[in-house]
């Protein structure tokens, strides 16, 4: 998950210029919310892996795919704060 966050902060032009990407690249980005969002997004695949007898489905790339992790990271990327212009 963390590698996906760094990859998006560096290589995704839509995310690379965000406040969060700057925090990631500075080494002080909070990632707890993204960890939980990714866990929630891949929960069904993980549970299916457990039910089918996989011992460590979170480490099996055919159960929890890199694409699923990256999709969850992008979908839950923290937005920049809204700029409020005083009247």
Legacy VTK file of the C-alpha trace (Angstrom):
# vtk DataFile Version 3.0
C-alpha trace
ASCII
DATASET POLYDATA
POINTS 87 float
0.000 0.000 0.000
2.747 2.410 0.913
4.582 1.733 -2.352
1.373 2.504 -4.223
1.021 5.811 -2.371
4.578 6.816 -3.259
4.109 5.722 -6.859
0.969 7.839 -7.212
2.622 10.831 -5.515
5.455 10.660 -8.037
3.871 9.388 -11.226
0.197 10.340 -11.293
-0.075 13.816 -12.837
-3.521 14.313 -11.297
-2.214 13.666 -7.781
1.457 14.692 -7.885
0.719 18.391 -7.358
-1.509 17.944 -4.307
-0.749 18.870 -0.729
-0.890 15.204 0.238
1.647 14.227 -2.451
4.004 16.882 -1.094
3.561 15.429 2.402
4.249 11.927 1.068
7.425 13.055 -0.671
8.495 14.958 2.440
8.122 11.811 4.531
5.474 13.112 6.905
2.174 12.106 5.324
-0.362 10.436 7.615
-1.313 7.129 5.995
-3.593 5.514 8.567
-6.808 6.580 6.790
-5.523 5.165 3.492
-4.552 1.872 5.144
-8.121 1.485 6.434
-9.643 2.522 3.096
-7.531 -0.023 1.218
-8.362 -2.722 3.772
-12.055 -1.998 3.302
-11.750 -2.040 -0.500
-10.024 -5.443 -0.642
-11.934 -7.060 2.219
-14.132 -9.265 0.013
-11.161 -10.614 -1.958
-9.237 -11.228 1.273
-12.179 -13.048 2.862
-12.611 -15.163 -0.282
-8.934 -16.104 -0.041
-9.337 -17.128 3.586
-12.482 -19.127 2.778
-10.694 -20.977 -0.012
-7.893 -22.062 2.314
-5.215 -19.537 1.415
-2.962 -19.112 4.445
-1.894 -15.523 3.781
-4.230 -14.075 1.150
-2.972 -10.547 1.748
0.418 -11.625 0.419
-0.966 -13.551 -2.549
-0.921 -11.186 -5.512
-3.615 -13.166 -7.286
-6.008 -12.674 -4.347
-5.390 -9.064 -3.365
-4.071 -7.510 -6.569
-1.803 -4.511 -6.923
-4.462 -2.965 -9.147
-7.072 -3.235 -6.407
-4.709 -1.612 -3.930
-3.801 1.210 -6.314
-7.450 1.807 -7.197
-8.322 2.135 -3.524
-5.395 4.490 -2.920
-6.416 6.763 -5.810
-10.106 6.697 -4.876
-9.324 7.687 -1.291
-6.523 10.199 -1.930
-7.004 13.090 0.495
-8.294 16.168 -1.332
-6.627 19.536 -1.025
-8.388 21.911 1.333
-10.924 24.128 -0.301
-9.636 27.635 -0.911
-12.031 30.147 0.594
-11.830 33.622 -0.827
-13.189 36.230 1.557
-16.000 38.335 0.097
LINES 1 88
87 0 1 2 3 4 5 6 7 8 9 10 11 12 13 14 15 16 17 18 19 20 21 22 23 24 25 26 27 28 29 30 31 32 33 34 35 36 37 38 39 40 41 42 43 44 45 46 47 48 49 50 51 52 53 54 55 56 57 58 59 60 61 62 63 64 65 66 67 68 69 70 71 72 73 74 75 76 77 78 79 80 81 82 83 84 85 86
